[in-house]
Amino acid sequence: MKTDLIQDQKKRCPWCLKDEQYVHYHDEEWGEVCHDDSTLFEFLLLETFQAGLSWHTILKKRENFRSAFDQFDV
């Protein structure tokens, strides 16, 4: 996996190189402006549950949170 990341020549922060899910978050979501209420609500809840845990752990459990919170449908 890390070999593939090196070969694609994208510049990434070192913190995101743990796995593909984290790389996807880094490349597609992190630092992007968002105006979608459902997505903002999702991140609000994920940030709340993140207290004391790593963001990587929360992202790995993201699908479980989506199920528990009705796909973050406000």
ZANU-740522 format. One line per field, with one value per residue: residue number from 1; residue in one letter; chain; x, y, z of N, C-alpha, C in turn. Coordinates in nm, 4 decimals. Layout:
BEGIN
papa NUM,...
romi A,...
kolfi A,...
n.u X,...
n.v Y,...
n.w Z,...
ca.u X,...
ca.v Y,...
ca.w Z,...
c.u X,...
c.v Y,...
c.w Z,...
This chain:
BEGIN
papa 1,2,3,4,5,6,7,8,9,10,11,12,13,14,15,16,17,18,19,20,21,22,23,24,25,26,27,28,29,30,31,32,33,34,35,36,37,38,39,40,41,42,43,44,45,46,47,48,49,50,51,52,53,54,55,56,57,58,59,60,61,62,63,64,65,66,67,68,69,70,71,72,73,74
romi M,K,T,D,L,I,Q,D,Q,K,K,R,C,P,W,C,L,K,D,E,Q,Y,V,H,Y,H,D,E,E,W,G,E,V,C,H,D,D,S,T,L,F,E,F,L,L,L,E,T,F,Q,A,G,L,S,W,H,T,I,L,K,K,R,E,N,F,R,S,A,F,D,Q,F,D,V
kolfi A,A,A,A,A,A,A,A,A,A,A,A,A,A,A,A,A,A,A,A,A,A,A,A,A,A,A,A,A,A,A,A,A,A,A,A,A,A,A,A,A,A,A,A,A,A,A,A,A,A,A,A,A,A,A,A,A,A,A,A,A,A,A,A,A,A,A,A,A,A,A,A,A,A
n.u 0.0825,0.1839,0.3833,0.2388,0.1315,0.3559,0.4321,0.2287,0.2897,0.1654,0.1590,0.1515,0.0438,0.2342,0.0805,-0.1380,-0.0786,-0.1428,-0.3399,-0.5501,-0.8060,-0.7650,-0.5938,-0.7694,-0.9543,-0.7836,-0.7166,-0.9652,-1.1531,-1.0537,-0.9881,-1.1476,-1.3965,-1.7260,-2.0740,-2.2938,-2.5608,-2.6115,-2.3621,-2.2081,-2.3358,-2.2734,-1.9899,-1.9838,-2.0970,-1.9140,-1.6777,-1.7498,-1.7690,-1.5088,-1.3547,-1.0889,-1.0137,-0.8352,-0.8515,-0.8285,-0.9262,-1.1983,-1.2713,-1.2460,-1.4644,-1.6730,-1.8824,-2.0370,-2.1272,-2.2802,-2.4866,-2.5977,-2.6880,-2.8841,-2.7830,-2.6914,-2.9017,-3.0451
n.v -0.1193,0.1348,0.1572,0.1925,0.4431,0.6043,0.5823,0.7145,0.9794,1.1894,1.4561,1.4168,1.4534,1.3216,1.2006,1.0704,0.8272,0.5719,0.3866,0.2978,0.4089,0.6283,0.7771,0.8319,0.9960,1.2102,1.2986,1.3519,1.4712,1.6119,1.9377,2.0493,2.2753,2.2724,2.2811,2.1347,2.0355,1.7793,1.6498,1.8237,1.7878,1.5197,1.5353,1.6923,1.5176,1.3035,1.4301,1.4839,1.2266,1.1561,1.2469,1.1803,0.9657,0.8553,1.0232,0.8526,0.6123,0.6797,0.7234,0.4634,0.3489,0.4759,0.3896,0.2396,0.4430,0.5833,0.4021,0.3885,0.6490,0.6949,0.7471,1.0025,1.1757,1.4710
n.w 0.0000,0.0921,-0.0960,-0.3327,-0.2798,-0.2771,-0.5407,-0.6820,-0.6714,-0.5383,-0.3093,0.0298,0.3709,0.6415,0.8473,0.7357,0.6208,0.7146,0.6242,0.3387,0.3669,0.5328,0.3720,0.1613,0.2985,0.3578,0.0971,-0.0255,0.1526,0.3852,0.4836,0.2882,0.1770,0.3000,0.2558,0.2933,0.4854,0.5987,0.5802,0.7352,0.9816,1.0211,1.0533,1.2843,1.4763,1.4568,1.5386,1.8020,1.9136,1.8862,2.0929,2.2976,2.1448,1.8505,1.5330,1.3236,1.4284,1.4589,1.1906,1.0957,1.2152,1.1001,0.9252,1.1009,1.2697,1.0838,1.0385,1.2971,1.3337,1.1431,0.8797,0.9207,0.8839,0.9269
ca.u 0.0000,0.2673,0.4547,0.1456,0.1190,0.4784,0.4361,0.1325,0.3556,0.0900,0.2209,0.0584,0.0928,0.2754,-0.0186,-0.2456,-0.0267,-0.1697,-0.4145,-0.6164,-0.9211,-0.7103,-0.5447,-0.8880,-1.0025,-0.6873,-0.7216,-1.0991,-1.2400,-0.9831,-0.9565,-1.2394,-1.5115,-1.8500,-2.1949,-2.4019,-2.6024,-2.5964,-2.2186,-2.1640,-2.3894,-2.1905,-1.8611,-2.0079,-2.1110,-1.7878,-1.5850,-1.7943,-1.7311,-1.3643,-1.2900,-1.0097,-0.9740,-0.7708,-0.9419,-0.8170,-1.0207,-1.3339,-1.2949,-1.2639,-1.5983,-1.7658,-2.0018,-2.1200,-2.1928,-2.3845,-2.6004,-2.6570,-2.7484,-2.9728,-2.7073,-2.6763,-3.0148,-3.0885
ca.v 0.0000,0.2537,0.1634,0.2526,0.5848,0.6709,0.5821,0.8063,1.1105,1.2933,1.5028,1.3941,1.4684,1.1915,1.1415,0.9984,0.7113,0.4476,0.2935,0.3608,0.4888,0.7539,0.8494,0.8830,1.1087,1.3190,1.3468,1.3890,1.5411,1.6971,2.0721,2.0932,2.3535,2.1958,2.3569,2.0371,2.0204,1.6410,1.6240,1.9016,1.7185,1.3992,1.5716,1.7377,1.3997,1.2287,1.5053,1.4665,1.0922,1.1431,1.2880,1.0761,0.8646,0.9128,1.0435,0.7297,0.5175,0.7242,0.6968,0.3193,0.3157,0.5706,0.3207,0.2058,0.5674,0.6131,0.3137,0.4256,0.7821,0.7044,0.8116,1.1432,1.2510,1.5671
ca.w 0.0000,0.0948,-0.2238,-0.4289,-0.2469,-0.3198,-0.6864,-0.7447,-0.6697,-0.4685,-0.1864,0.1400,0.5080,0.6959,0.9368,0.6666,0.5489,0.7878,0.5388,0.2236,0.4132,0.5840,0.2546,0.0916,0.3773,0.3370,-0.0412,-0.0732,0.2473,0.4805,0.4372,0.1830,0.2221,0.2915,0.2887,0.3011,0.6254,0.6424,0.5972,0.8511,1.0987,1.0355,1.1113,1.4214,1.5610,1.4591,1.6232,1.9397,1.9569,1.8733,2.2182,2.3597,2.0462,1.7320,1.4192,1.2454,1.4893,1.4252,1.0479,1.0782,1.2662,1.0377,0.8739,1.2174,1.3100,0.9834,1.0681,1.4260,1.3265,1.0261,0.7715,0.9609,0.8299,1.0292
c.u 0.0866,0.3471,0.3675,0.1337,0.2413,0.4802,0.3376,0.1793,0.2733,0.1636,0.1174,0.1258,0.1291,0.1682,-0.1216,-0.2018,-0.0509,-0.2413,-0.4884,-0.7334,-0.8740,-0.6569,-0.6617,-0.9445,-0.9129,-0.7049,-0.8571,-1.1806,-1.1687,-0.9500,-1.0473,-1.3552,-1.6379,-1.9672,-2.3163,-2.4364,-2.5806,-2.4494,-2.1644,-2.2120,-2.3085,-2.0575,-1.8756,-2.0186,-1.9819,-1.6849,-1.6204,-1.7494,-1.5799,-1.2918,-1.2197,-0.9644,-0.9003,-0.8748,-0.9410,-0.9152,-1.1641,-1.3654,-1.3170,-1.4034,-1.7084,-1.8935,-2.0941,-2.1946,-2.3043,-2.5081,-2.6730,-2.7320,-2.8262,-2.9068,-2.6882,-2.7836,-3.0705,-3.2389
c.v 0.1252,0.2688,0.2287,0.4029,0.6628,0.6839,0.6800,0.9516,1.2227,1.3304,1.4916,1.4198,1.3296,1.1230,1.0551,0.8661,0.5776,0.3435,0.3718,0.4485,0.6259,0.8398,0.9093,1.0044,1.2310,1.3811,1.4058,1.4773,1.6450,1.8316,2.1253,2.1718,2.2708,2.2831,2.2652,2.0090,1.8790,1.6064,1.6997,1.8374,1.5913,1.4335,1.6234,1.6182,1.3200,1.2981,1.4882,1.3305,1.0711,1.1750,1.1701,0.9657,0.9330,0.9294,0.9200,0.6246,0.5535,0.6959,0.5475,0.2760,0.4015,0.5044,0.2791,0.3289,0.6038,0.5278,0.3572,0.5576,0.8037,0.7834,0.9621,1.2317,1.3413,1.5687
c.w 0.0000,-0.0323,-0.3287,-0.4052,-0.2940,-0.4717,-0.7497,-0.7393,-0.6065,-0.3405,-0.0746,0.2733,0.5622,0.7814,0.8647,0.6039,0.6177,0.7019,0.4301,0.2645,0.4603,0.4691,0.1778,0.1648,0.3540,0.1984,-0.0803,0.0221,0.3330,0.4172,0.3277,0.2442,0.2006,0.3353,0.3025,0.4477,0.6777,0.6677,0.7173,0.9811,1.1271,1.1025,1.2546,1.5159,1.5692,1.5479,1.7710,1.9935,1.9534,2.0038,2.2843,2.2663,1.9314,1.6213,1.3303,1.2981,1.4531,1.2785,1.0223,1.1230,1.2016,0.9872,0.9876,1.2681,1.2109,1.0077,1.1952,1.4200,1.1956,0.9115,0.7953,0.8980,0.9395,1.0360
